[in-house]
Amino acid sequence: MTSRLYNKDYIYPKQAIDDSWEKVLLNQFHNVLPGSAIGMVYEDSEKLYEEVCKDGEALLDKAFSVLFPDSVTLNASANLKALPPSGKIVSFKTTFFCRSNIIQVTLLGANSGLKSQVLQTLSNGTVGYAVVNTLGNVESISLANGRMDSLY
């Protein structure tokens, strides 16, 4: 709903969310959870969960593109060379719980600006790691060159 505040043309995807939710609920049926269904049920269940995951990621990407129009999702299909060297890693926290996490950042084809923001890199340079610490209502990412905060 917040996306609607930033862009009046954004249409809340209620039907897509409802469709995904119905797939999740279908997989909560009494035979699926305890493992007493036949094998074919689990094959169908896995397909439905894959659809929910794919659709959910697409919905999040769309909402984030409205909230953060100049942002790029760091995934395998991102053009990391096109990122500006001054770009920062920002995480989006969906809960109010304080926590610390290690996030994995794909570095294959990344520019030096992105590479400089990770604390540890695999020996082949394809993946880096950053520590995410929460501080109250601000999410802080510990970077090799200091600290960066982002509101959630």
TORLODREN-52235 format. One line per 4 residues: their letters; for each residue x negated, y negated, z negated of N, C-alpha, C. Coordinates in Angstrom, 2 decimals, decimal comma, m for minus. Layout:
% residues N
A = X:Y:Z:X:Y:Z:X:Y:Z; ...
END
This chain:
% residues 152
MTSR = m0,82:1,19:0,00:0,00:0,00:0,00:m0,87:m1,26:0,00; m2,04:m1,20:m0,59:m2,92:m2,36:m0,63:m3,30:m2,79:0,78; m3,44:m1,83:1,69:m3,80:m2,15:3,07:m2,79:m3,10:3,69; m1,55:m2,96:3,33:m0,48:m3,82:3,84:m0,69:m5,27:3,41
LYNK = m1,27:m5,50:2,24:m1,53:m6,86:1,77:m2,59:m7,54:2,63; m3,54:m6,78:3,14:m4,63:m7,34:3,93:m4,27:m7,51:5,40; m3,35:m6,71:5,89:m2,99:m6,76:7,29:m1,50:m6,48:7,41; m0,74:m7,49:7,76:0,72:m7,35:7,85:1,15:m6,40:8,96
DYIY = 0,26:m6,14:9,93:0,59:m5,23:11,02:0,39:m3,76:10,63; m0,27:m3,53:9,50:m0,50:m2,17:9,04:0,82:m1,55:8,64; 1,11:m0,38:9,15:2,34:0,33:8,82:1,99:1,48:7,89; 2,57:1,47:6,70:2,31:2,51:5,72:2,71:3,86:6,31
PKQA = 1,81:4,84:6,32:2,07:6,13:6,99:2,87:7,11:6,14; 4,05:6,71:5,71:4,85:7,53:4,81:5,14:8,92:5,38; 5,52:9,00:6,64:5,85:10,29:7,22:4,64:11,21:7,25; 3,49:10,69:7,61:2,27:11,51:7,65:1,89:12,00:6,25
IDDS = 2,04:11,13:5,26:1,74:11,52:3,87:2,74:12,57:3,40; 4,02:12,37:3,71:5,05:13,34:3,33:4,80:14,70:3,99; 4,40:14,69:5,26:4,13:15,95:5,97:2,99:16,70:5,30; 1,93:15,98:4,94:0,80:16,63:4,26:1,21:17,15:2,89
WEKV = 1,99:16,36:2,18:2,42:16,77:0,84:3,28:18,03:0,91; 4,15:18,13:1,91:4,98:19,33:2,07:4,13:20,56:2,34; 3,04:20,40:3,09:2,12:21,52:3,35:1,45:21,97:2,05; 1,05:21,00:1,23:0,43:21,33:m0,06:1,44:22,08:m0,93
LLNQ = 2,66:21,56:m0,99:3,68:22,20:m1,83:4,01:23,61:m1,35; 4,03:23,80:m0,03:4,30:25,14:0,50:3,24:26,13:0,02; 2,01:25,66:m0,09:0,92:26,52:m0,54:0,88:26,69:m2,06; 1,81:26,08:m2,76:1,91:26,26:m4,20:2,98:27,31:m4,54
FHNV = 3,45:27,98:m3,54:4,47:29,00:m3,73:3,94:30,10:m4,65; 4,83:30,74:m5,38:4,43:31,67:m6,44:3,56:32,84:m5,97; 3,62:33,24:m4,70:2,79:34,35:m4,23:1,39:33,90:m3,86; 1,24:32,66:m3,47:m0,05:32,18:m2,98:m1,02:31,95:m4,13
LPGS = m0,57:31,29:m5,18:m1,47:30,93:m6,29:m2,09:32,13:m7,00; m1,31:33,13:m7,40:m1,93:34,22:m8,17:m2,65:35,25:m7,30; m2,51:35,15:m5,99:m3,20:36,11:m5,12:m2,41:37,36:m4,82; m1,10:37,31:m4,95:m0,30:38,51:m4,72:0,37:38,51:m3,35
AIGM = 0,03:37,56:m2,48:0,63:37,53:m1,15:m0,18:38,42:m0,21; 0,36:38,68:0,98:m0,35:39,48:1,98:m1,42:38,61:2,64; m2,38:39,21:3,28:m3,51:38,50:3,88:m3,12:37,41:4,86; m2,08:37,67:5,65:m1,65:36,70:6,65:m1,22:35,37:6,01
VYED = m0,66:35,44:4,80:m0,23:34,24:4,10:m1,44:33,35:3,80; m2,57:33,96:3,43:m3,76:33,18:3,10:m4,40:32,58:4,34; m4,30:33,28:5,45:m4,79:32,72:6,72:m3,98:31,47:7,06; m2,67:31,57:6,94:m1,80:30,41:7,20:m2,09:29,29:6,21
SEKL = m2,29:29,67:4,96:m2,57:28,70:3,91:m3,84:27,91:4,20; m4,89:28,61:4,61:m6,15:27,94:4,94:m5,98:26,97:6,09; m5,21:27,36:7,11:m4,97:26,47:8,25:m4,23:25,21:7,80; m3,22:25,40:6,95:m2,46:24,24:6,47:m3,34:23,31:5,63
YEEV = m4,18:23,87:4,77:m5,07:23,03:3,96:m6,09:22,30:4,84; m6,57:22,94:5,90:m7,47:22,27:6,84:m6,77:21,09:7,50; m5,50:21,28:7,89:m4,72:20,20:8,49:m4,55:19,05:7,50; m4,24:19,38:6,25:m4,05:18,35:5,22:m5,35:17,56:5,03
CKDG = m6,46:18,26:4,98:m7,75:17,61:4,79:m8,07:16,68:5,98; m7,88:17,19:7,18:m8,16:16,40:8,39:m7,24:15,17:8,45; m5,95:15,38:8,21:m4,99:14,27:8,25:m5,27:13,26:7,14; m5,62:13,76:5,95:m5,92:12,87:4,83:m7,14:12,00:5,11
EALL = m8,18:12,59:5,69:m9,37:11,82:6,03:m9,05:10,75:7,07; m8,22:11,10:8,05:m7,83:10,12:9,08:m7,02:8,98:8,46; m6,12:9,30:7,53:m5,32:8,27:6,86:m6,21:7,36:6,02; m7,17:7,94:5,31:m8,10:7,13:4,53:m8,95:6,23:5,42
DKAF = m9,45:6,79:6,52:m10,26:5,99:7,44:m9,47:4,80:7,97; m8,21:5,02:8,30:m7,36:3,95:8,80:m7,15:2,88:7,73; m6,84:3,30:6,51:m6,63:2,34:5,42:m7,91:1,57:5,12; m9,06:2,26:5,09:m10,33:1,59:4,82:m10,69:0,63:5,94
SVLF = m10,33:0,95:7,18:m10,63:0,04:8,29:m9,85:m1,26:8,16; m8,71:m1,21:7,48:m7,93:m2,43:7,22:m8,51:m3,17:6,03; m8,83:m2,44:4,96:m9,36:m3,07:3,75:m10,79:m3,58:3,94; m11,61:m2,83:4,65:m13,02:m3,16:4,87:m13,31:m3,10:6,37
PDSV = m12,86:m4,11:7,13:m12,93:m4,02:8,59:m14,34:m3,88:9,17; m15,35:m4,33:8,48:m16,71:m4,24:9,00:m17,47:m3,04:8,45; m16,78:m2,13:7,79:m17,45:m0,99:7,17:m17,54:0,19:8,15; m18,45:1,09:7,82:m18,64:2,31:8,60:m18,63:3,47:7,62
TLNA = m17,86:4,50:7,89:m17,85:5,69:7,05:m19,12:6,47:7,34; m19,84:6,83:6,29:m21,08:7,59:6,47:m20,75:9,07:6,59; m20,55:9,50:7,82:m20,30:10,91:8,08:m21,13:11,34:9,28; m21,00:12,60:9,66:m21,83:13,15:10,73:m21,62:12,45:12,07
SANL = m20,44:11,87:12,30:m20,17:11,25:13,60:m20,48:9,75:13,63; m20,95:9,19:12,53:m21,25:7,75:12,48:m22,50:7,43:13,30; m22,47:6,29:13,99:m23,64:5,81:14,72:m24,48:5,00:13,74; m25,39:5,67:13,05:m26,14:5,04:11,98:m27,17:4,03:12,49
KALP = m27,59:4,16:13,74:m28,53:3,18:14,31:m27,86:1,84:14,52; m26,53:1,84:14,69:m25,79:0,61:14,95:m25,52:m0,19:13,67; m25,80:0,40:12,51:m25,57:m0,32:11,25:m26,55:m1,48:11,14; m26,09:m2,61:10,62:m27,02:m3,71:10,41:m28,03:m3,35:9,32
PSGK = m29,29:m3,78:9,46:m30,30:m3,46:8,45:m29,93:m3,96:7,05; m29,12:m5,01:6,98:m28,74:m5,57:5,68:m27,51:m4,88:5,08; m26,96:m3,87:5,77:m25,78:m3,16:5,27:m26,06:m2,48:3,95; m25,05:m2,39:3,12:m25,17:m1,78:1,80:m24,28:m0,55:1,70
IVSF = m24,70:0,40:0,88:m23,87:1,56:0,58:m22,87:1,15:m0,49; m21,60:1,37:m0,23:m20,54:1,05:m1,18:m19,68:2,29:m1,33; m19,35:2,64:m2,55:m18,45:3,77:m2,76:m17,11:3,25:m3,23; m16,09:4,02:m3,00:m14,73:3,65:m3,40:m14,26:4,66:m4,43
KTTF = m13,99:4,19:m5,62:m13,58:5,05:m6,72:m12,07:4,98:m6,88; m11,42:6,12:m6,93:m9,96:6,15:m6,99:m9,41:6,40:m8,38; m10,28:6,54:m9,38:m9,82:6,77:m10,74:m10,41:5,73:m11,67; m9,90:5,65:m12,87:m10,41:4,70:m13,85:m11,45:5,33:m14,77
FCRS = m11,76:6,61:m14,57:m12,71:7,30:m15,43:m14,13:6,81:m15,17; m14,89:6,61:m16,24:m16,31:6,32:m16,10:m17,02:7,62:m15,76; m17,93:7,55:m14,82:m18,64:8,76:m14,43:m19,92:8,40:m13,70; m20,78:9,38:m13,57:m22,00:9,27:m12,79:m22,00:10,40:m11,77
NIIQ = m22,30:10,08:m10,54:m22,33:11,08:m9,48:m23,56:10,87:m8,62; m23,99:11,93:m8,01:m25,03:11,85:m6,99:m24,31:12,01:m5,66; m24,50:11,03:m4,78:m23,85:11,11:m3,47:m24,89:11,46:m2,41; m24,44:12,21:m1,43:m25,30:12,61:m0,32:m25,06:11,66:0,85
VTLL = m26,13:11,15:1,44:m26,04:10,22:2,55:m26,79:10,81:3,74; m26,09:10,97:4,86:m26,74:11,47:6,07:m27,67:10,40:6,61; m28,91:10,75:6,87:m29,89:9,79:7,34:m30,37:10,07:8,76; m29,90:11,13:9,36:m30,31:11,48:10,71:m29,92:10,36:11,66
GANS = m30,89:9,69:12,23:m30,63:8,57:13,13:m30,36:7,26:12,43; m30,53:7,19:11,11:m30,24:5,97:10,34:m31,36:4,95:10,51; m31,00:3,67:10,35:m32,01:2,62:10,40:m32,72:2,52:9,05; m33,78:1,73:9,02:m34,59:1,62:7,80:m33,81:0,99:6,65
GLKS = m32,83:0,12:6,93:m32,04:m0,50:5,88:m31,27:0,52:5,07; m30,66:1,49:5,75:m29,92:2,53:5,05:m30,87:3,47:4,32; m31,95:3,84:4,98:m32,92:4,75:4,37:m33,52:4,17:3,09; m33,64:2,86:3,02:m34,26:2,24:1,84:m33,34:2,25:0,63
QVLQ = m32,07:2,61:0,81:m31,11:2,55:m0,28:m30,92:3,87:m1,01; m31,64:4,90:m0,63:m31,52:6,18:m1,31:m32,70:6,38:m2,24; m32,46:7,15:m3,30:m33,51:7,41:m4,29:m34,38:8,60:m3,93; m33,78:9,59:m3,28:m34,49:10,82:m2,95:m34,11:11,22:m1,54
TLSN = m35,08:11,74:m0,78:m34,84:12,16:0,59:m35,37:13,58:0,77; m34,66:14,38:1,54:m35,17:15,71:1,87:m36,48:15,56:2,63; m37,31:16,57:2,59:m38,62:16,49:3,23:m38,53:16,26:4,73; m37,44:16,70:5,37:m37,29:16,49:6,81:m36,64:15,13:7,12
GTVG = m36,26:14,37:6,10:m35,73:13,02:6,29:m34,31:12,92:6,80; m33,57:14,02:6,85:m32,22:13,99:7,42:m31,15:13,62:6,41; m31,43:13,81:5,12:m30,44:13,57:4,07:m31,10:12,85:2,91; m30,37:11,88:2,34:m30,85:11,19:1,16:m29,80:11,23:0,07
YAVV = m30,20:10,88:m1,14:m29,30:10,92:m2,28:m29,38:9,62:m3,06; m28,23:9,14:m3,52:m28,15:7,95:m4,36:m27,31:8,30:m5,59; m27,58:7,64:m6,70:m26,84:7,86:m7,93:m25,77:6,79:m8,05; m24,53:7,22:m8,31:m23,42:6,30:m8,49:m23,03:6,31:m9,96
NTLG = m23,11:5,15:m10,61:m22,72:5,01:m12,01:m21,56:4,03:m12,10; m20,57:4,32:m12,93:m19,45:3,40:m13,10:m19,65:2,58:m14,35; m19,27:1,32:m14,26:m19,36:0,38:m15,37:m18,03:m0,34:m15,48; m17,13:0,15:m16,32:m15,83:m0,50:m16,47:m15,06:m0,51:m15,17
NVES = m14,70:m1,71:m14,69:m13,94:m1,83:m13,45:m14,83:m2,04:m12,24; m16,12:m1,82:m12,40:m17,05:m2,00:m11,30:m17,80:m0,70:m11,08; m17,98:m0,33:m9,84:m18,76:0,86:m9,52:m20,13:0,39:m9,09; m21,15:0,87:m9,74:m22,51:0,47:m9,48:m23,26:1,61:m8,83
ISLA = m23,98:1,31:m7,77:m24,78:2,33:m7,12:m26,24:2,00:m7,40; m26,92:2,92:m8,04:m28,34:2,74:m8,31:m29,10:3,01:m7,02; m29,83:2,04:m6,57:m30,56:2,16:m5,32:m32,05:2,09:m5,60; m32,83:2,50:m4,61:m34,27:2,46:m4,77:m34,76:1,03:m4,97
NGRM = m34,04:0,06:m4,41:m34,48:m1,33:m4,48:m33,64:m2,16:m5,43; m33,01:m1,57:m6,42:m32,24:m2,34:m7,37:m30,86:m1,78:m7,62; m29,89:m2,66:m7,85:m28,54:m2,24:m8,16:m27,56:m3,03:m7,32; m26,52:m2,39:m6,84:m25,49:m3,06:m6,09:m24,15:m2,69:m6,68
DSLY = m23,27:m3,64:m6,87:m21,96:m3,40:m7,47:m20,86:m3,60:m6,44; m19,78:m2,86:m6,60:m18,61:m3,06:m5,76:m17,37:m2,85:m6,60; m16,38:m3,69:m6,43:m15,13:m3,52:m7,15:m14,38:m2,34:m6,57; m13,63:m1,65:m7,39:m12,82:m0,54:m6,88:m11,37:m0,89:m6,99
END
